[in-house]
Amino acid sequence: MDYGQHYENLKRMQETWGHVAPDRWKAVSKYAKGAVLDVGCANGVYVQELRRINQTAFGVDLLHYEAWQQLGGIVAQADATLLPFADNSVDSIISFETIEHVPNPEGALREYHRVCRDTLVLSVPNAVTPDDLKRAGYTFHHWIDRSHVNFFNIDTITKLIDDCGFIPVETRLVNQTLPAYPLFRSLRVPPHLSSFFARGIRKISPVKYYMSILVIARKK
């Protein structure tokens, strides 16, 4: 692998990362108790939200973000496979859309296991493209994201987490797509209105398409 190119691909993705996703935040607020470490924290938004509700939280990311200057030294630049934390030094680890970028995902998960005492809340892109989207000529963006080096389905991510010393207690699909958005854009509907209409259709559609897999696990 060309690690220099891999790093550049990650840098180009910085602007699209770093927002609180409702499904993930619900899992964090329910399961991530005690001191929390966010691995792959991007701009530190989950760390900031946890601190806002008076919970101890830290973050690390392979890339450096200017937004960290506002967080007072509670985030740091580090590799997920070599975390600068002692054994069992945090209660929970959260890690969203991270290990698909890591050339050694098993090494990262074993570091998570070493550092945390109890809970892992993790998400990865869903590598299973639904048949309906395939027929429409669509696929998920993560299949064309060159910074992604691992692709998981529910079975493979659950097995990997189990192999690395965690017991998966809940696994589900999250992060719904907006499949109607391209249709509205093809009709020259402005982007903000296309998004508005597509979200409305998504609410009433009986079929849902999910881009991510969320796993909650406990340390064995």
C-alpha positions as a Markdown table, in Angstrom:
| # | Residue | x | y | z |
|---|---|---|---|---|
| 1 | Met | 0.0 | 0.0 | 0.0 |
| 2 | Asp | 1.1 | 3.6 | -0.8 |
| 3 | Tyr | 0.7 | 5.0 | 2.8 |
| 4 | Gly | 1.5 | 8.5 | 1.6 |
| 5 | Gln | -1.3 | 8.4 | -0.9 |
| 6 | His | -3.6 | 6.8 | 1.7 |
| 7 | Tyr | -2.8 | 9.7 | 4.1 |
| 8 | Glu | -3.6 | 12.3 | 1.3 |
| 9 | Asn | -6.9 | 10.5 | 0.6 |
| 10 | Leu | -7.8 | 10.8 | 4.3 |
| 11 | Lys | -6.9 | 14.5 | 4.3 |
| 12 | Arg | -9.2 | 15.2 | 1.4 |
| 13 | Met | -12.1 | 13.6 | 3.4 |
| 14 | Gln | -11.6 | 16.0 | 6.4 |
| 15 | Glu | -14.3 | 18.4 | 5.4 |
| 16 | Thr | -17.0 | 15.7 | 5.2 |
| 17 | Trp | -16.3 | 14.3 | 8.6 |
| 18 | Gly | -17.2 | 15.6 | 12.0 |
| 19 | His | -20.9 | 15.9 | 12.7 |
| 20 | Val | -23.1 | 14.2 | 15.3 |
| 21 | Ala | -25.3 | 11.5 | 13.7 |
| 22 | Pro | -28.6 | 10.9 | 15.7 |
| 23 | Asp | -28.3 | 7.1 | 15.6 |
| 24 | Arg | -24.8 | 7.1 | 16.9 |
| 25 | Trp | -25.4 | 9.8 | 19.5 |
| 26 | Lys | -28.3 | 7.8 | 20.9 |
| 27 | Ala | -26.0 | 4.8 | 21.3 |
| 28 | Val | -23.3 | 6.9 | 22.8 |
| 29 | Ser | -25.6 | 8.5 | 25.4 |
| 30 | Lys | -27.1 | 5.1 | 26.3 |
| 31 | Tyr | -24.1 | 2.8 | 26.4 |
| 32 | Ala | -20.8 | 4.9 | 26.6 |
| 33 | Lys | -20.6 | 5.4 | 30.4 |
| 34 | Gly | -17.7 | 6.7 | 32.5 |
| 35 | Ala | -14.6 | 8.0 | 30.9 |
| 36 | Val | -14.9 | 7.8 | 27.1 |
| 37 | Leu | -12.3 | 7.8 | 24.4 |
| 38 | Asp | -13.3 | 8.6 | 20.8 |
| 39 | Val | -10.9 | 6.9 | 18.4 |
| 40 | Gly | -11.1 | 8.6 | 15.0 |
| 41 | Cys | -12.6 | 11.7 | 16.6 |
| 42 | Ala | -12.2 | 14.0 | 13.6 |
| 43 | Asn | -13.0 | 17.5 | 14.7 |
| 44 | Gly | -13.9 | 16.2 | 18.2 |
| 45 | Val | -17.6 | 16.8 | 18.0 |
| 46 | Tyr | -18.6 | 13.8 | 20.1 |
| 47 | Val | -16.0 | 14.6 | 22.7 |
| 48 | Gln | -17.4 | 18.1 | 22.8 |
| 49 | Glu | -21.0 | 16.8 | 23.2 |
| 50 | Leu | -20.0 | 14.4 | 26.0 |
| 51 | Arg | -18.2 | 17.2 | 27.8 |
| 52 | Arg | -21.2 | 19.4 | 27.4 |
| 53 | Ile | -23.3 | 16.8 | 29.4 |
| 54 | Asn | -20.5 | 16.7 | 32.1 |
| 55 | Gln | -19.0 | 13.4 | 31.0 |
| 56 | Thr | -15.3 | 12.8 | 30.9 |
| 57 | Ala | -14.2 | 12.4 | 27.3 |
| 58 | Phe | -11.0 | 12.4 | 25.2 |
| 59 | Gly | -10.3 | 11.9 | 21.5 |
| 60 | Val | -7.6 | 10.8 | 19.1 |
| 61 | Asp | -7.3 | 10.9 | 15.3 |
| 62 | Leu | -4.7 | 10.2 | 12.7 |
| 63 | Leu | -5.2 | 13.6 | 11.3 |
| 64 | His | -4.9 | 17.0 | 13.0 |
| 65 | Tyr | -7.9 | 19.3 | 13.0 |
| 66 | Glu | -7.8 | 23.0 | 13.6 |
| 67 | Ala | -11.0 | 22.7 | 15.7 |
| 68 | Trp | -9.0 | 21.0 | 18.4 |
| 69 | Gln | -7.6 | 24.3 | 19.5 |
| 70 | Gln | -11.0 | 25.0 | 21.1 |
| 71 | Leu | -11.0 | 21.7 | 23.1 |
| 72 | Gly | -8.1 | 22.5 | 25.5 |
| 73 | Gly | -5.8 | 19.6 | 24.9 |
| 74 | Ile | -8.3 | 16.7 | 25.4 |
| 75 | Val | -7.7 | 15.4 | 21.9 |
| 76 | Ala | -4.4 | 14.3 | 20.3 |
| 77 | Gln | -3.0 | 13.0 | 17.1 |
| 78 | Ala | -2.4 | 9.2 | 17.2 |
| 79 | Asp | -2.7 | 6.0 | 15.3 |
| 80 | Ala | -5.6 | 3.7 | 16.2 |
| 81 | Thr | -3.2 | 0.8 | 16.4 |
| 82 | Leu | -0.9 | 2.6 | 18.9 |
| 83 | Leu | -3.1 | 4.5 | 21.4 |
| 84 | Pro | -1.2 | 6.7 | 23.9 |
| 85 | Phe | -3.3 | 5.4 | 26.8 |
| 86 | Ala | -2.5 | 2.9 | 29.6 |
| 87 | Asp | -4.2 | -0.5 | 29.9 |
| 88 | Asn | -7.9 | -0.3 | 31.1 |
| 89 | Ser | -7.6 | 3.5 | 31.4 |
| 90 | Val | -11.0 | 4.4 | 30.0 |
| 91 | Asp | -14.4 | 2.9 | 30.6 |
| 92 | Ser | -15.7 | 3.1 | 27.0 |
| 93 | Ile | -14.4 | 3.5 | 23.5 |
| 94 | Ile | -16.4 | 5.0 | 20.7 |
| 95 | Ser | -15.1 | 4.7 | 17.1 |
| 96 | Phe | -17.3 | 5.8 | 14.2 |
| 97 | Glu | -16.4 | 5.2 | 10.5 |
| 98 | Thr | -12.8 | 4.6 | 11.4 |
| 99 | Ile | -11.5 | 1.1 | 11.1 |
| 100 | Glu | -12.4 | 0.9 | 7.4 |
| 101 | His | -9.5 | 3.3 | 6.9 |
| 102 | Val | -7.0 | 1.3 | 9.0 |
| 103 | Pro | -4.8 | -1.1 | 7.2 |
| 104 | Asn | -4.7 | -3.3 | 10.3 |
| 105 | Pro | -8.2 | -3.3 | 11.7 |
| 106 | Glu | -7.5 | -6.2 | 14.0 |
| 107 | Gly | -4.6 | -4.4 | 15.5 |
| 108 | Ala | -6.9 | -1.4 | 16.1 |
| 109 | Leu | -9.6 | -3.4 | 17.8 |
| 110 | Arg | -7.0 | -5.2 | 20.0 |
| 111 | Glu | -5.8 | -1.7 | 21.1 |
| 112 | Tyr | -9.4 | -0.8 | 21.9 |
| 113 | His | -9.6 | -3.9 | 24.0 |
| 114 | Arg | -6.4 | -3.1 | 25.8 |
| 115 | Val | -7.3 | 0.5 | 26.7 |
| 116 | Cys | -11.0 | 0.1 | 27.6 |
| 117 | Arg | -12.5 | -1.5 | 30.7 |
| 118 | Asp | -16.0 | -2.2 | 29.5 |
| 119 | Thr | -17.9 | -0.9 | 26.4 |
| 120 | Leu | -17.2 | -0.5 | 22.7 |
| 121 | Val | -19.6 | 1.5 | 20.5 |
| 122 | Leu | -18.4 | 1.3 | 16.9 |
| 123 | Ser | -19.8 | 1.9 | 13.4 |
| 124 | Val | -18.4 | 1.0 | 9.9 |
| 125 | Pro | -19.9 | 1.5 | 6.4 |
| 126 | Asn | -22.3 | -1.2 | 5.3 |
| 127 | Ala | -20.6 | -3.1 | 2.4 |
| 128 | Val | -23.8 | -4.8 | 1.3 |
| 129 | Thr | -25.5 | -2.8 | -1.5 |
| 130 | Pro | -29.2 | -3.5 | -1.6 |
| 131 | Asp | -30.4 | -5.2 | -4.8 |
| 132 | Asp | -32.8 | -2.3 | -5.5 |
| 133 | Leu | -30.0 | 0.2 | -5.5 |
| 134 | Lys | -27.9 | -2.0 | -7.8 |
| 135 | Arg | -30.8 | -2.2 | -10.3 |
| 136 | Ala | -31.0 | 1.6 | -10.3 |
| 137 | Gly | -27.2 | 1.8 | -11.0 |
| 138 | Tyr | -26.4 | 3.1 | -7.5 |
| 139 | Thr | -23.9 | 2.1 | -4.9 |
| 140 | Phe | -22.8 | 3.5 | -1.5 |
| 141 | His | -20.2 | 6.2 | -1.6 |
| 142 | His | -17.8 | 4.1 | 0.5 |
| 143 | Trp | -17.2 | 1.7 | -2.5 |
| 144 | Ile | -15.5 | 4.6 | -4.4 |
| 145 | Asp | -13.8 | 6.2 | -1.4 |
| 146 | Arg | -10.1 | 5.4 | -2.0 |
| 147 | Ser | -9.3 | 6.0 | 1.7 |
| 148 | His | -11.3 | 2.8 | 2.6 |
| 149 | Val | -9.2 | -0.3 | 2.7 |
| 150 | Asn | -11.6 | -2.6 | 4.5 |
| 151 | Phe | -15.2 | -3.5 | 3.7 |
| 152 | Phe | -17.5 | -5.1 | 6.3 |
| 153 | Asn | -21.0 | -6.7 | 6.4 |
| 154 | Ile | -22.8 | -7.4 | 9.7 |
| 155 | Asp | -21.3 | -11.0 | 9.9 |
| 156 | Thr | -17.7 | -10.0 | 9.3 |
| 157 | Ile | -17.6 | -7.0 | 11.6 |
| 158 | Thr | -19.3 | -9.0 | 14.4 |
| 159 | Lys | -16.8 | -11.8 | 14.0 |
| 160 | Leu | -13.8 | -9.5 | 14.0 |
| 161 | Ile | -15.0 | -7.7 | 17.2 |
| 162 | Asp | -15.6 | -11.1 | 18.9 |
| 163 | Asp | -12.2 | -12.4 | 17.8 |
| 164 | Cys | -10.6 | -9.3 | 19.3 |
| 165 | Gly | -12.0 | -9.9 | 22.8 |
| 166 | Phe | -15.4 | -8.2 | 22.8 |
| 167 | Ile | -18.9 | -9.7 | 23.1 |
| 168 | Pro | -21.3 | -8.0 | 20.6 |
| 169 | Val | -24.6 | -7.3 | 22.4 |
| 170 | Glu | -26.4 | -5.3 | 19.8 |
| 171 | Thr | -25.8 | -4.9 | 16.0 |
| 172 | Arg | -28.0 | -3.0 | 13.7 |
| 173 | Leu | -28.1 | -1.0 | 10.5 |
| 174 | Val | -28.1 | 2.8 | 10.7 |
| 175 | Asn | -27.7 | 6.0 | 8.6 |
| 176 | Gln | -30.4 | 5.9 | 6.0 |
| 177 | Thr | -29.8 | 6.9 | 2.5 |
| 178 | Leu | -31.8 | 9.4 | 0.4 |
| 179 | Pro | -32.3 | 7.4 | -2.8 |
| 180 | Ala | -34.8 | 9.9 | -4.2 |
| 181 | Tyr | -32.3 | 12.8 | -4.1 |
| 182 | Pro | -30.8 | 12.1 | -7.5 |
| 183 | Leu | -34.2 | 12.0 | -9.1 |
| 184 | Phe | -35.1 | 15.5 | -7.9 |
| 185 | Arg | -31.6 | 16.8 | -8.9 |
| 186 | Ser | -32.1 | 15.3 | -12.4 |
| 187 | Leu | -35.3 | 17.5 | -12.6 |
| 188 | Arg | -33.1 | 20.5 | -11.7 |
| 189 | Val | -34.6 | 20.9 | -8.3 |
| 190 | Pro | -32.2 | 23.0 | -6.1 |
| 191 | Pro | -30.1 | 20.9 | -3.7 |
| 192 | His | -31.7 | 22.1 | -0.5 |
| 193 | Leu | -35.2 | 21.4 | -1.9 |
| 194 | Ser | -34.1 | 18.0 | -3.3 |
| 195 | Ser | -32.9 | 17.0 | 0.1 |
| 196 | Phe | -36.1 | 18.2 | 1.7 |
| 197 | Phe | -38.3 | 16.3 | -0.6 |
| 198 | Ala | -36.1 | 13.2 | -0.5 |
| 199 | Arg | -36.2 | 13.2 | 3.3 |
| 200 | Gly | -40.0 | 13.4 | 3.1 |
| 201 | Ile | -40.2 | 10.4 | 0.8 |
| 202 | Arg | -37.8 | 8.5 | 3.1 |
| 203 | Lys | -40.1 | 9.0 | 6.0 |
| 204 | Ile | -43.1 | 7.4 | 4.3 |
| 205 | Ser | -41.3 | 4.7 | 2.3 |
| 206 | Pro | -41.8 | 1.2 | 3.7 |
| 207 | Val | -38.3 | 0.2 | 2.4 |
| 208 | Lys | -35.2 | 1.6 | 4.0 |
| 209 | Tyr | -31.6 | 1.5 | 2.8 |
| 210 | Tyr | -28.8 | 1.9 | 5.4 |
| 211 | Met | -25.2 | 2.9 | 4.8 |
| 212 | Ser | -23.7 | 2.0 | 8.1 |
| 213 | Ile | -23.5 | -0.9 | 10.7 |
| 214 | Leu | -23.6 | 0.0 | 14.4 |
| 215 | Val | -22.2 | -2.4 | 17.0 |
| 216 | Ile | -22.3 | -2.2 | 20.7 |
| 217 | Ala | -20.1 | -4.7 | 22.5 |
| 218 | Arg | -18.8 | -5.5 | 26.0 |
| 219 | Lys | -15.2 | -6.5 | 26.9 |
| 220 | Lys | -14.9 | -10.2 | 27.6 |
